[in-house]
Amino acid sequence: MSDQKTESAAPGRAARKTRIGVVTSDKMMRTVTVRLERQFAHPVYGKRVRRTTKFHARDELGAKTGDTVRIMETRPLSKTVSWRVVEILERAK
């Protein structure tokens, strides 16, 4: 057996939330704005409704506008930043 610990396997700690989104702004120092999009059926009419949410995330990897990234929840790093970029899934063209 291996004694390696992973972030999600730490005892007494719940798994951290991860999301996938697109970087919409990289104009801040070490911080990017990530747009997350979700779709759901309207409760009455059944039509697909699209909603977006924006998160500020700490970026140590150098993500640029248009990149698709995976972000993970973390402790509050500033007033608006509580997420960090874990990996860049796809670079913008």
WOVENLIN-V844323 format. One record per residue. N is the residue number from 1. PSI is psi in whole degrees, 0 to 359 (none if undefined). Layout:
# WOVENLIN-V844323
[[N,PSI] [N,PSI]]
This chain:
# WOVENLIN-V844323
[[1,151] [2,145] [3,21] [4,138] [5,141] [6,165] [7,324] [8,348] [9,11] [10,133] [11,139] [12,6] [13,132] [14,157] [15,139] [16,147] [17,139] [18,145] [19,158] [20,130] [21,183] [22,134] [23,126] [24,340] [25,137] [26,31] [27,348] [28,162] [29,121] [30,14] [31,138] [32,156] [33,127] [34,130] [35,124] [36,136] [37,134] [38,149] [39,144] [40,161] [41,136] [42,134] [43,332] [44,311] [45,343] [46,353] [47,145] [48,127] [49,137] [50,128] [51,146] [52,151] [53,140] [54,135] [55,147] [56,133] [57,143] [58,130] [59,107] [60,356] [61,349] [62,40] [63,144] [64,167] [65,131] [66,346] [67,145] [68,125] [69,158] [70,128] [71,152] [72,141] [73,142] [74,181] [75,158] [76,124] [77,336] [78,191] [79,321] [80,349] [81,115] [82,15] [83,159] [84,150] [85,124] [86,316] [87,155] [88,115] [89,321] [90,130] [91,149] [92,151] [93,none]]
